[in-house]
């Protein structure tokens, strides 16, 4: 497991959380992103996969008010987590 990739994923997720928590964005999505960050920090792979899936569904659904670039940040985090060995799809 590469810690550099995990650190990069956490950085992407923190940037995403900031975007989700600002202005008219979805505050519950920001909280879900925070839970994902905690799962990654704790190396809780199953929790990270579960939270990643839920957050992706929320942002892609159209019900949430996802800011521009939110899905791209989530994709970048997912790629970094895959490289770190988290098995994210």
Secondary structure, DSSP 8 states (H G I E B T S, - for coil): --HHHHHHHHHHHHHHHHHHHSTTS-HHHHHHHHHHHHHHHTT-HHHHHHHHHHHHHHHHSSSS---TTHHHHHHHHHHHHHHHT----
